[in-house]
Amino acid sequence: MRHVYPERPVRIFAALMLISSASFAQSAPTGADSGSSQLQEVIVTAQRREQNLQDVPIAITNLTAAQIEAQQINATSDIPRLVPNMFTNNNTGTGSGNVYFLRGLGQTESFATFDPQVGQYVDDIYIGRGSAANFGLFDVDQIQVLRGPQGTLFGRNATGGAIVINTTKPGTEAGGYVEGGYGAYDREFGKAAVDLPINDVLFTRTAVSIVKDRGYVDDAVEPGTHFNFHDDKGIRESILYKPSDTFTWNVTADASESKFNAEQNSPLGGNRVSFSGEGNPNAAVPVLNAAPIISDINGILGESFTNLPNGEDFKSWGAMSHIDAKFDAGTLSSITGLRAQSQMGAADFPFPSVSGSLVPYDNNELGQFGIFLNSVDRQFSQELKFSGNVGDRFNYTTGLFYLFEENRTVFMETLTVPVGPATAPSVFGLELSAPENFHNTTKSAAAYFQGDFKVTDALTLTAGARFTDEQKAYDVFAEPSLGGGASAAYDTADVQAAGHPTSLKTNQFTPRFVAQYKLDPDVMLFASATKGFQGGGWNSLTGGAETVTAFTPETVWTYESGVRTEWLDKTLVLNADVFYNDVRDYQLITLGPGNGNFVTENAANMSAYGLEADLSYKPIENLTFTGTFGLQDGTYYKLSTGTQQQLTACRTGTTADCGQGIISPIGTIAPPENFPHSTFALNGNYVWKQDRFDLTPGAAVQFTSKVHTDTQDSLAGVSEAHTLLDLSLKFHAKDAPWYVVAECQNCMMKNYVVSDLFVQYWNTPGIWDVKVRYDF
């Protein structure tokens, strides 16, 4: 097999950079229709200070509050469909965790011993756990998706990029809104927010949200039973203290609960159908000693699983303090964050039986694989940031950052297998893995600096760096096995005796260099080189001490060139970039036979390159278009020793080594996972103004090319190319404080695979809703 090494992508990247520069290095055309309204200026905080988007040399997709509503961004899982070269899906079996991949970088595990490659920040607070990624969005003012590593100003675990969410802050005048609606699958939802000033210097804002539906998956075994439901509620309280123009203090507290499951389902006769059928994870499994086993599980996990359906109960709360004090030399900010969350769940999967082919769920009692989970995570972060300038030509941002995270998780797997022959399975046994009771901590301290020097009025040079000291610790506590055939209990000493470290330490230096040039007031060119890193961790979904292996940090250098352009009297904004990623020691689910998708190692390096564009266009006053476009390609290279040995064994006849890790079933290196070669999104809306009302129709199209949703390039893991259509219609009475919106998402009910674990998992089907909002 011929591997594509970085030299070839570098040449392609250079060619793309030249083409990009030649295409856009010209003056913006004039002569736009004098009756057209210009696009509004977009302010972003991608460099940890407020700037016009057109002046920022970073690849950014920005969504305003109006765009979030118009483009039906109801949860974080909706964001990637509007971002070039981004892909997402739910973790199999859980609903709170999202799998984010950006420019080919991502992580499919949400356990606390893994870190996400796409960092997520809410009001400048880093959200460390991937299991908290899929929360509902309510009362959000802005979403910024920063593509590429953000290793200097944002720092840890953002090798692929960062999702930056800013919630709405308290207003200085009393007011608010109430919104409610009804939709597909008996979906009922409501949101409300109110600004209540206390006096001239103290302001408050309260926001609440609730979403509930019956689920879109019908049970083929028990009619009337539904899966993949939502039952979410949240509240946020913000207080703003502003005694002067030089001092502000914003304090926010929030709490939420989400009950959701991500059941395996298949499109059948126009419906989504599951063959699960049990209210209790083991209720349908004919095992004589099921009752005492469930009792023992309850005792170890500390919660009652007796009547818990497939799914999870996820609870989260947090508090944030952000102080800004302005001085002649600059602004000093103190940003403090507290976050805690708990996750209790059980999920049942179809599993290839050792005595026969895969038969899903209760349609036949062969192949029941269950997991039980109880996890509690706590996080504290503190940042001190100072932004200032020296004269008119030099400005800078510098700071200190500290994070402490602690997690306690109890995890168990159950597997039912037939004792007798597959043709006449009369006796069943229950095989349990030993319960895994582990505790892990992360301490991360960093110092950073970035400065911009304006060499001339047109040329600005930027240099920055971040030094990070990160320490991680892992402890596991032995729990007794509960069933025959289970793996032996193990503790920290057993892991160490097996030769695996239970503490990890790394020091990382992540610099950034940028040159940007204003060709004229409407065209800016930039080129950058940025390093990012992703912390190491442990494989905690294991069956014994010998498999609690550690993996080391991955690093990435990204080389990027882009343009920021405004055309036609600022009615057209077209921003584009080309990039090349050189990823070292990529953390991939890779190890071989029998380990499936549960073991991660630094399996290979990866090179990736591509083109991205963001568009906003307002050809006439009441018509607006926004869109994104992405092209990318990539490959693994420089395989680890273990992966190379596995590849050799597969090719020499050891078929058990084929179709595992990043080795395909036919003995080739699989393509990168969750890595669409092309993505496209276009949204348009028109405000039709009448004497008594405004009518605003909107339409959006999104395209994603074929994606491999597993690492080993199996047929089950192929998600075919698909095009989605969203529609909306907004009715707003003239001078009235209310409006009505009817909308649908995936209106053509397209079905496509989003992930696989033994079987395929399919996308959320098309949904519709009608909502009414009243502003006061």
ZANUDO-332130 format. One line per 4 residues: number of its first residue (from 1); their letters; for each residue x, z, y of C-alpha. Coordinates in steps of 0.05 Angstrom, whole numbers, plus 5000, padded with zeros to 4 digits. Layout:
N
NUM) A) X,Z,Y ~ ... .
//
This chain:
776
1) MRHV) 5000,5000,5000 ~ 5025,4984,5070 ~ 5021,5041,5119 ~ 5012,5029,5194 .
5) YPER) 5065,5070,5229 ~ 5064,5088,5303 ~ 5107,5029,5324 ~ 5049,4980,5316 .
9) PVRI) 4997,5021,5354 ~ 5048,5031,5410 ~ 5054,4955,5420 ~ 4978,4948,5419 .
13) FAAL) 4972,5006,5468 ~ 5021,4974,5515 ~ 4983,4909,5513 ~ 4917,4944,5526 .
17) MLIS) 4948,4981,5585 ~ 4973,4916,5616 ~ 4906,4882,5606 ~ 4870,4942,5636 .
21) SASF) 4915,4944,5697 ~ 4910,4869,5709 ~ 4835,4870,5702 ~ 4822,4925,5752 .
25) AQSA) 4881,4923,5800 ~ 4843,4886,5854 ~ 4801,4903,5914 ~ 4728,4921,5902 .
29) PTGA) 4681,4865,5922 ~ 4640,4871,5985 ~ 4574,4844,6007 ~ 4527,4889,5968 .
33) DSGS) 4453,4888,5985 ~ 4446,4928,6048 ~ 4380,4956,6022 ~ 4413,4987,5960 .
37) SQLQ) 4427,5062,5957 ~ 4496,5084,5938 ~ 4510,5125,5876 ~ 4520,5199,5892 .
41) EVIV) 4589,5229,5891 ~ 4604,5266,5826 ~ 4642,5331,5830 ~ 4678,5355,5767 .
45) TAQR) 4723,5414,5749 ~ 4766,5380,5696 ~ 4829,5405,5731 ~ 4801,5475,5742 .
49) REQN) 4783,5460,5814 ~ 4727,5419,5846 ~ 4745,5346,5855 ~ 4712,5279,5862 .
53) LQDV) 4709,5247,5793 ~ 4742,5184,5820 ~ 4804,5224,5839 ~ 4815,5256,5771 .
57) PIAI) 4866,5224,5723 ~ 4831,5247,5659 ~ 4783,5210,5614 ~ 4715,5243,5628 .
61) TNLT) 4643,5232,5611 ~ 4600,5272,5660 ~ 4526,5290,5654 ~ 4488,5319,5713 .
65) AAQI) 4426,5363,5706 ~ 4382,5302,5720 ~ 4418,5261,5667 ~ 4413,5318,5616 .
69) EAQQ) 4337,5316,5624 ~ 4328,5241,5629 ~ 4372,5227,5568 ~ 4340,5280,5525 .
73) INAT) 4401,5325,5516 ~ 4365,5385,5485 ~ 4423,5415,5445 ~ 4498,5409,5441 .
77) SDIP) 4489,5364,5380 ~ 4458,5311,5427 ~ 4519,5306,5472 ~ 4564,5261,5429 .
81) RLVP) 4515,5203,5426 ~ 4531,5191,5500 ~ 4607,5199,5494 ~ 4652,5141,5473 .
85) NMFT) 4692,5151,5409 ~ 4656,5216,5391 ~ 4618,5234,5328 ~ 4580,5296,5306 .
89) NNNT) 4536,5325,5251 ~ 4514,5393,5227 ~ 4557,5431,5177 ~ 4524,5422,5109 .
93) GTGS) 4482,5482,5092 ~ 4483,5514,5161 ~ 4448,5496,5225 ~ 4488,5535,5277 .
97) GNVY) 4553,5498,5267 ~ 4568,5428,5291 ~ 4623,5382,5267 ~ 4654,5350,5328 .
101) FLRG) 4704,5293,5323 ~ 4734,5261,5385 ~ 4784,5204,5380 ~ 4788,5219,5306 .
105) LGQT) 4806,5293,5314 ~ 4759,5347,5287 ~ 4747,5401,5236 ~ 4690,5404,5185 .
109) ESFA) 4695,5478,5171 ~ 4664,5532,5215 ~ 4693,5593,5181 ~ 4731,5641,5225 .
113) TFDP) 4798,5624,5192 ~ 4793,5553,5219 ~ 4795,5533,5293 ~ 4758,5474,5323 .
117) QVGQ) 4798,5414,5348 ~ 4746,5401,5402 ~ 4745,5462,5447 ~ 4680,5486,5478 .
121) YVDD) 4675,5524,5544 ~ 4613,5554,5577 ~ 4623,5576,5649 ~ 4699,5575,5639 .
125) IYIG) 4694,5620,5577 ~ 4725,5592,5514 ~ 4677,5594,5454 ~ 4722,5605,5394 .
129) RGSA) 4675,5596,5335 ~ 4650,5529,5311 ~ 4590,5565,5281 ~ 4565,5578,5352 .
133) ANFG) 4569,5505,5372 ~ 4498,5482,5360 ~ 4460,5524,5409 ~ 4402,5500,5450 .
137) LFDV) 4416,5478,5521 ~ 4373,5508,5575 ~ 4382,5515,5650 ~ 4447,5475,5648 .
141) DQIQ) 4474,5446,5713 ~ 4529,5401,5685 ~ 4564,5378,5622 ~ 4634,5348,5623 .
145) VLRG) 4667,5320,5561 ~ 4742,5315,5571 ~ 4772,5265,5522 ~ 4843,5277,5496 .
149) PQGT) 4883,5342,5492 ~ 4875,5392,5549 ~ 4937,5430,5532 ~ 4956,5455,5601 .
153) LFGR) 4896,5481,5640 ~ 4847,5494,5582 ~ 4899,5507,5529 ~ 4882,5527,5458 .
157) NATG) 4848,5485,5406 ~ 4831,5424,5447 ~ 4873,5370,5412 ~ 4814,5323,5410 .
161) GAIV) 4784,5344,5477 ~ 4739,5396,5509 ~ 4664,5403,5522 ~ 4655,5440,5588 .
165) INTT) 4585,5467,5602 ~ 4566,5497,5669 ~ 4500,5535,5673 ~ 4457,5537,5736 .
169) KPGT) 4478,5593,5784 ~ 4430,5635,5826 ~ 4401,5602,5888 ~ 4397,5633,5957 .
173) EAGG) 4321,5622,5962 ~ 4264,5645,5917 ~ 4238,5593,5869 ~ 4241,5566,5799 .
177) YVEG) 4205,5526,5746 ~ 4163,5532,5683 ~ 4164,5479,5629 ~ 4126,5474,5563 .
181) GYGA) 4110,5421,5512 ~ 4090,5400,5442 ~ 4121,5349,5396 ~ 4135,5322,5327 .
185) YDRE) 4133,5369,5266 ~ 4091,5418,5305 ~ 4148,5430,5354 ~ 4129,5479,5409 .
189) FGKA) 4178,5493,5465 ~ 4182,5526,5532 ~ 4233,5539,5586 ~ 4231,5577,5652 .
193) AVDL) 4278,5599,5706 ~ 4268,5638,5770 ~ 4313,5652,5830 ~ 4300,5720,5862 .
197) PIND) 4345,5739,5921 ~ 4351,5814,5930 ~ 4379,5810,6001 ~ 4425,5766,6042 .
201) VLFT) 4485,5777,5997 ~ 4456,5790,5927 ~ 4420,5736,5887 ~ 4393,5734,5816 .
205) RTAV) 4370,5681,5767 ~ 4333,5692,5702 ~ 4325,5636,5650 ~ 4290,5637,5583 .
209) SIVK) 4279,5586,5528 ~ 4240,5583,5462 ~ 4235,5527,5410 ~ 4197,5529,5345 .
213) DRGY) 4177,5477,5294 ~ 4158,5473,5220 ~ 4216,5428,5199 ~ 4220,5354,5184 .
217) VDDA) 4235,5359,5109 ~ 4178,5364,5059 ~ 4189,5399,4993 ~ 4176,5351,4935 .
221) VEPG) 4169,5410,4887 ~ 4124,5457,4926 ~ 4075,5419,4971 ~ 4065,5452,5038 .
225) THFN) 4136,5480,5040 ~ 4181,5453,5095 ~ 4255,5456,5110 ~ 4302,5441,5168 .
229) FHDD) 4260,5481,5216 ~ 4278,5512,5283 ~ 4260,5580,5309 ~ 4304,5591,5371 .
233) KGIR) 4299,5636,5431 ~ 4346,5655,5486 ~ 4351,5690,5553 ~ 4404,5689,5608 .
237) ESIL) 4410,5733,5669 ~ 4457,5715,5727 ~ 4475,5757,5788 ~ 4513,5729,5847 .
241) YKPS) 4544,5775,5898 ~ 4569,5737,5960 ~ 4583,5784,6019 ~ 4624,5730,6055 .
245) DTFT) 4649,5659,6050 ~ 4715,5685,6023 ~ 4689,5728,5965 ~ 4640,5713,5909 .
249) WNVT) 4625,5751,5844 ~ 4582,5720,5791 ~ 4561,5761,5730 ~ 4522,5730,5673 .
253) ADAS) 4494,5760,5609 ~ 4458,5723,5553 ~ 4428,5734,5485 ~ 4399,5685,5434 .
257) ESKF) 4375,5680,5363 ~ 4370,5617,5321 ~ 4337,5611,5253 ~ 4352,5543,5223 .
261) NAEQ) 4371,5510,5158 ~ 4405,5444,5142 ~ 4375,5427,5075 ~ 4397,5365,5037 .
265) NSPL) 4343,5312,5044 ~ 4330,5240,5026 ~ 4286,5188,5060 ~ 4230,5173,5011 .
269) GGNR) 4168,5132,5027 ~ 4177,5141,5102 ~ 4185,5217,5096 ~ 4243,5264,5089 .
273) VSFS) 4240,5299,5022 ~ 4280,5355,4990 ~ 4278,5378,4917 ~ 4296,5450,4932 .
277) GEGN) 4231,5488,4926 ~ 4254,5560,4924 ~ 4239,5614,4974 ~ 4294,5656,4944 .
281) PNAA) 4361,5621,4934 ~ 4358,5637,4859 ~ 4283,5642,4848 ~ 4278,5576,4811 .
285) VPVL) 4338,5589,4766 ~ 4316,5615,4698 ~ 4368,5670,4690 ~ 4347,5733,4654 .
289) NAAP) 4391,5780,4696 ~ 4376,5749,4764 ~ 4343,5811,4793 ~ 4403,5859,4785 .
293) IISD) 4451,5806,4809 ~ 4411,5796,4873 ~ 4410,5871,4881 ~ 4486,5874,4875 .
297) INGI) 4493,5817,4925 ~ 4449,5855,4975 ~ 4494,5916,4967 ~ 4559,5879,4979 .
301) LGES) 4535,5836,5037 ~ 4498,5893,5070 ~ 4434,5854,5081 ~ 4372,5838,5041 .
305) FTNL) 4374,5768,5011 ~ 4315,5780,4965 ~ 4266,5740,5006 ~ 4313,5700,5050 .
309) PNGE) 4298,5625,5047 ~ 4351,5572,5048 ~ 4379,5575,5118 ~ 4409,5625,5166 .
313) DFKS) 4394,5675,5220 ~ 4445,5668,5276 ~ 4448,5718,5333 ~ 4493,5714,5394 .
317) WGAM) 4503,5752,5459 ~ 4555,5750,5514 ~ 4574,5771,5584 ~ 4617,5737,5636 .
321) SHID) 4647,5760,5702 ~ 4677,5708,5750 ~ 4707,5733,5816 ~ 4734,5686,5869 .
325) AKFD) 4773,5714,5928 ~ 4798,5664,5980 ~ 4861,5676,6021 ~ 4900,5633,6069 .
329) AGTL) 4948,5613,6012 ~ 4893,5596,5963 ~ 4839,5623,5916 ~ 4849,5679,5865 .
333) SSIT) 4800,5679,5806 ~ 4788,5732,5754 ~ 4748,5706,5694 ~ 4727,5756,5640 .
337) GLRA) 4688,5739,5578 ~ 4656,5780,5522 ~ 4624,5745,5462 ~ 4594,5771,5397 .
341) QSQM) 4555,5736,5343 ~ 4529,5749,5273 ~ 4510,5698,5220 ~ 4471,5714,5157 .
345) GAAD) 4451,5658,5111 ~ 4441,5630,5042 ~ 4442,5557,5022 ~ 4429,5521,4957 .
349) FPFP) 4464,5454,4942 ~ 4457,5404,4886 ~ 4521,5405,4844 ~ 4548,5359,4790 .
353) SVSG) 4534,5397,4726 ~ 4589,5405,4675 ~ 4540,5383,4621 ~ 4508,5323,4653 .
357) SLVP) 4501,5278,4713 ~ 4478,5304,4780 ~ 4404,5320,4784 ~ 4383,5351,4850 .
361) YDNN) 4350,5419,4855 ~ 4288,5439,4817 ~ 4270,5370,4794 ~ 4314,5391,4735 .
365) ELGQ) 4347,5459,4730 ~ 4417,5429,4721 ~ 4465,5438,4778 ~ 4449,5495,4826 .
369) FGIF) 4505,5514,4873 ~ 4489,5571,4921 ~ 4528,5605,4977 ~ 4514,5672,5011 .
373) LNSV) 4545,5691,5078 ~ 4546,5750,5125 ~ 4594,5744,5184 ~ 4605,5782,5248 .
377) DRQF) 4652,5756,5303 ~ 4674,5789,5368 ~ 4715,5758,5423 ~ 4745,5782,5489 .
381) SQEL) 4781,5737,5539 ~ 4813,5749,5607 ~ 4841,5698,5655 ~ 4874,5704,5722 .
385) KFSG) 4879,5638,5759 ~ 4907,5621,5828 ~ 4897,5553,5862 ~ 4933,5538,5927 .
389) NVGD) 4972,5488,5966 ~ 5037,5482,6005 ~ 5027,5438,6065 ~ 4986,5374,6058 .
393) RFNY) 5024,5343,6001 ~ 5030,5396,5946 ~ 4974,5434,5911 ~ 4978,5474,5847 .
397) TTGL) 4939,5516,5797 ~ 4973,5571,5757 ~ 4948,5628,5715 ~ 4952,5676,5656 .
401) FYLF) 4904,5677,5597 ~ 4891,5726,5540 ~ 4844,5721,5481 ~ 4829,5771,5425 .
405) EENR) 4782,5751,5369 ~ 4761,5792,5308 ~ 4719,5770,5249 ~ 4691,5802,5187 .
409) TVFM) 4662,5756,5134 ~ 4632,5767,5065 ~ 4622,5703,5026 ~ 4599,5689,4955 .
413) ETLT) 4586,5628,4913 ~ 4539,5622,4854 ~ 4538,5567,4802 ~ 4488,5558,4746 .
417) VPVG) 4509,5517,4686 ~ 4474,5503,4619 ~ 4501,5540,4560 ~ 4469,5493,4510 .
421) PATA) 4473,5417,4507 ~ 4448,5377,4566 ~ 4395,5344,4522 ~ 4363,5411,4505 .
425) PSVF) 4384,5464,4556 ~ 4349,5526,4530 ~ 4397,5580,4554 ~ 4428,5587,4622 .
429) GLEL) 4485,5630,4648 ~ 4501,5650,4719 ~ 4573,5643,4740 ~ 4593,5679,4804 .
433) SAPE) 4657,5675,4844 ~ 4683,5743,4862 ~ 4655,5761,4931 ~ 4705,5746,4986 .
437) NFHN) 4707,5802,5037 ~ 4758,5784,5090 ~ 4778,5805,5160 ~ 4819,5764,5208 .
441) TTKS) 4843,5770,5279 ~ 4873,5724,5332 ~ 4914,5745,5393 ~ 4932,5690,5441 .
445) AAAY) 4969,5698,5507 ~ 4988,5641,5553 ~ 5017,5625,5621 ~ 5005,5558,5654 .
449) FQGD) 5023,5518,5716 ~ 5004,5450,5742 ~ 5024,5419,5808 ~ 5006,5355,5844 .
453) FKVT) 5056,5325,5893 ~ 5032,5270,5940 ~ 5094,5227,5945 ~ 5059,5178,5992 .
457) DALT) 4988,5170,6014 ~ 4977,5126,5953 ~ 5022,5157,5899 ~ 5012,5226,5869 .
461) LTAG) 5056,5255,5813 ~ 5031,5313,5770 ~ 5070,5358,5723 ~ 5045,5418,5686 .
465) ARFT) 5058,5461,5625 ~ 5029,5518,5585 ~ 5066,5567,5542 ~ 5025,5600,5488 .
469) DEQK) 5042,5658,5442 ~ 4991,5662,5385 ~ 4988,5713,5328 ~ 4939,5713,5271 .
473) AYDV) 4927,5763,5215 ~ 4887,5759,5151 ~ 4864,5815,5104 ~ 4820,5810,5043 .
477) FAEP) 4787,5867,5005 ~ 4774,5865,4930 ~ 4701,5866,4909 ~ 4679,5870,4836 .
481) SLGG) 4656,5807,4800 ~ 4581,5806,4786 ~ 4574,5756,4730 ~ 4607,5726,4669 .
485) GASA) 4659,5673,4682 ~ 4671,5694,4754 ~ 4740,5692,4784 ~ 4778,5757,4788 .
489) AYDT) 4772,5801,4849 ~ 4834,5800,4895 ~ 4860,5834,4957 ~ 4913,5824,5010 .
493) ADVQ) 4970,5847,4964 ~ 4949,5795,4912 ~ 4951,5739,4965 ~ 5021,5761,4986 .
497) AAGH) 5043,5766,4913 ~ 5020,5694,4903 ~ 5070,5674,4957 ~ 5022,5662,5015 .
501) PTSL) 5031,5693,5084 ~ 4977,5738,5112 ~ 5002,5734,5184 ~ 5018,5672,5224 .
505) KTNQ) 5055,5666,5290 ~ 5069,5607,5334 ~ 5097,5593,5403 ~ 5075,5528,5434 .
509) FTPR) 5098,5492,5497 ~ 5047,5439,5518 ~ 5067,5398,5579 ~ 5029,5344,5618 .
513) FVAQ) 5056,5289,5662 ~ 5014,5243,5705 ~ 5025,5188,5756 ~ 4966,5163,5796 .
517) YKLD) 4964,5108,5848 ~ 4910,5091,5898 ~ 4911,5015,5900 ~ 4858,5018,5955 .
521) PDVM) 4803,5068,5973 ~ 4760,5044,5915 ~ 4811,5033,5860 ~ 4857,5086,5829 .
525) LFAS) 4905,5074,5771 ~ 4936,5129,5728 ~ 4982,5139,5668 ~ 4994,5204,5632 .
529) ATKG) 5028,5238,5574 ~ 4998,5303,5548 ~ 5013,5349,5490 ~ 4962,5394,5456 .
533) FQGG) 4962,5440,5396 ~ 4914,5467,5345 ~ 4927,5536,5315 ~ 4941,5547,5241 .
537) GWNS) 4897,5586,5193 ~ 4877,5601,5121 ~ 4834,5571,5067 ~ 4783,5626,5059 .
541) LTGG) 4732,5589,5016 ~ 4771,5603,4952 ~ 4764,5627,4881 ~ 4827,5669,4876 .
545) AETV) 4889,5696,4911 ~ 4931,5635,4891 ~ 4887,5588,4932 ~ 4887,5628,4997 .
549) TAFT) 4939,5580,5025 ~ 4958,5577,5097 ~ 4964,5515,5140 ~ 5008,5508,5202 .
553) PETV) 4989,5485,5272 ~ 4977,5412,5286 ~ 5003,5380,5349 ~ 4987,5316,5387 .
557) WTYE) 5019,5275,5441 ~ 4969,5230,5477 ~ 4992,5173,5521 ~ 4937,5147,5567 .
561) SGVR) 4928,5095,5621 ~ 4864,5087,5662 ~ 4829,5062,5723 ~ 4776,5092,5769 .
565) TEWL) 4738,5038,5807 ~ 4679,5034,5856 ~ 4648,4966,5870 ~ 4592,4933,5909 .
569) DKTL) 4590,4984,5966 ~ 4593,5042,5917 ~ 4533,5020,5877 ~ 4576,5007,5815 .
573) VLNA) 4625,5055,5785 ~ 4667,5032,5726 ~ 4720,5077,5697 ~ 4762,5058,5637 .
577) DVFY) 4822,5082,5598 ~ 4865,5063,5538 ~ 4899,5116,5495 ~ 4948,5126,5439 .
581) NDVR) 4949,5191,5397 ~ 5007,5213,5355 ~ 4982,5271,5313 ~ 5032,5312,5273 .
585) DYQL) 5012,5357,5214 ~ 4938,5340,5219 ~ 4896,5395,5187 ~ 4856,5358,5134 .
589) ITLG) 4813,5378,5074 ~ 4860,5347,5024 ~ 4880,5385,4962 ~ 4866,5355,4894 .
593) PGNG) 4826,5361,4831 ~ 4773,5415,4828 ~ 4780,5436,4900 ~ 4733,5385,4930 .
597) NFVT) 4721,5396,5004 ~ 4742,5468,5006 ~ 4817,5468,5017 ~ 4854,5447,5079 .
601) ENAA) 4928,5432,5088 ~ 4973,5394,5136 ~ 4965,5331,5093 ~ 4993,5277,5138 .
605) NMSA) 5006,5252,5208 ~ 4956,5206,5242 ~ 4962,5152,5295 ~ 4902,5128,5334 .
609) YGLE) 4891,5083,5393 ~ 4832,5056,5431 ~ 4794,5036,5493 ~ 4739,5074,5530 .
613) ADLS) 4694,5060,5590 ~ 4641,5097,5631 ~ 4592,5059,5675 ~ 4542,5077,5730 .
617) YKPI) 4505,5022,5766 ~ 4449,5023,5818 ~ 4433,4950,5833 ~ 4371,4968,5875 .
621) ENLT) 4346,5032,5905 ~ 4301,5055,5848 ~ 4338,5027,5787 ~ 4397,5062,5755 .
625) FTGT) 4439,5047,5693 ~ 4491,5090,5659 ~ 4531,5073,5598 ~ 4593,5085,5556 .
629) FGLQ) 4634,5042,5509 ~ 4688,5058,5459 ~ 4735,5021,5412 ~ 4786,5056,5368 .
633) DGTY) 4828,5049,5305 ~ 4875,5094,5268 ~ 4911,5111,5203 ~ 4946,5167,5167 .
637) YKLS) 5021,5162,5158 ~ 5080,5205,5134 ~ 5042,5240,5078 ~ 5059,5312,5060 .
641) TGTQ) 5096,5324,4995 ~ 5033,5348,4960 ~ 4991,5289,4983 ~ 5046,5240,4963 .
645) QQLT) 5050,5271,4894 ~ 4974,5267,4887 ~ 4976,5194,4908 ~ 5030,5178,4857 .
649) ACRT) 4992,5214,4801 ~ 4928,5177,4818 ~ 4964,5110,4815 ~ 4998,5125,4749 .
653) GTTA) 4934,5141,4712 ~ 4915,5214,4728 ~ 4845,5197,4750 ~ 4829,5269,4767 .
657) DCGQ) 4876,5260,4827 ~ 4836,5201,4853 ~ 4777,5209,4900 ~ 4803,5276,4924 .
661) GIIS) 4831,5297,4992 ~ 4851,5235,5030 ~ 4863,5195,4966 ~ 4807,5145,4954 .
665) PIGT) 4775,5134,4885 ~ 4817,5070,4877 ~ 4884,5102,4895 ~ 4892,5082,4968 .
669) IAPP) 4898,5125,5031 ~ 4828,5136,5058 ~ 4811,5117,5129 ~ 4805,5175,5180 .
673) ENFP) 4742,5216,5172 ~ 4685,5214,5223 ~ 4721,5159,5260 ~ 4674,5103,5283 .
677) HSTF) 4711,5041,5305 ~ 4661,5026,5360 ~ 4608,5065,5399 ~ 4562,5042,5454 .
681) ALNG) 4508,5075,5497 ~ 4466,5046,5553 ~ 4412,5083,5591 ~ 4366,5056,5646 .
685) NYVW) 4308,5083,5686 ~ 4266,5055,5743 ~ 4225,5095,5793 ~ 4160,5056,5806 .
689) KQDR) 4134,5085,5871 ~ 4059,5083,5886 ~ 4017,5114,5941 ~ 3995,5174,5900 .
693) FDLT) 4047,5179,5845 ~ 4115,5158,5819 ~ 4121,5129,5749 ~ 4191,5129,5717 .
697) PGAA) 4201,5092,5652 ~ 4267,5101,5617 ~ 4302,5070,5557 ~ 4367,5084,5522 .
701) VQFT) 4404,5048,5466 ~ 4461,5079,5426 ~ 4504,5043,5374 ~ 4553,5073,5324 .
705) SKVH) 4593,5030,5276 ~ 4605,5048,5203 ~ 4633,5118,5193 ~ 4666,5152,5133 .
709) TDTQ) 4637,5222,5133 ~ 4685,5250,5080 ~ 4760,5250,5074 ~ 4766,5213,5008 .
713) DSLA) 4727,5149,5025 ~ 4673,5158,4973 ~ 4613,5112,4970 ~ 4567,5172,4983 .
717) GVSE) 4605,5187,5047 ~ 4593,5120,5081 ~ 4547,5122,5141 ~ 4527,5050,5157 .
721) AHTL) 4527,5023,5228 ~ 4463,5041,5264 ~ 4429,5029,5331 ~ 4382,5081,5360 .
725) LDLS) 4328,5073,5414 ~ 4302,5128,5460 ~ 4243,5119,5507 ~ 4212,5161,5561 .
729) LKFH) 4157,5158,5614 ~ 4152,5207,5671 ~ 4090,5215,5715 ~ 4100,5253,5781 .
733) AKDA) 4042,5261,5830 ~ 4062,5250,5902 ~ 4080,5314,5939 ~ 4059,5355,5878 .
737) PWYV) 4102,5409,5847 ~ 4091,5385,5775 ~ 4105,5326,5730 ~ 4091,5303,5659 .
741) VAEC) 4140,5269,5612 ~ 4126,5234,5546 ~ 4189,5216,5506 ~ 4216,5198,5438 .
745) QNCM) 4285,5202,5408 ~ 4306,5153,5353 ~ 4239,5121,5365 ~ 4250,5068,5311 .
749) MKNY) 4260,5123,5258 ~ 4328,5098,5236 ~ 4358,5133,5175 ~ 4433,5141,5167 .
753) VVSD) 4481,5188,5131 ~ 4515,5242,5173 ~ 4554,5280,5119 ~ 4559,5291,5044 .
757) LFVQ) 4574,5348,4997 ~ 4561,5325,4926 ~ 4501,5288,4954 ~ 4485,5253,5020 .
761) YWNT) 4457,5289,5081 ~ 4416,5248,5129 ~ 4405,5249,5204 ~ 4349,5283,5241 .
765) PGIW) 4292,5232,5240 ~ 4258,5205,5302 ~ 4220,5257,5343 ~ 4172,5254,5401 .
769) DVKV) 4144,5305,5451 ~ 4102,5312,5513 ~ 4122,5364,5565 ~ 4096,5389,5632 .
773) RYDF) 4140,5421,5685 ~ 4118,5460,5746 ~ 4167,5476,5802 ~ 4154,5533,5851 .
//
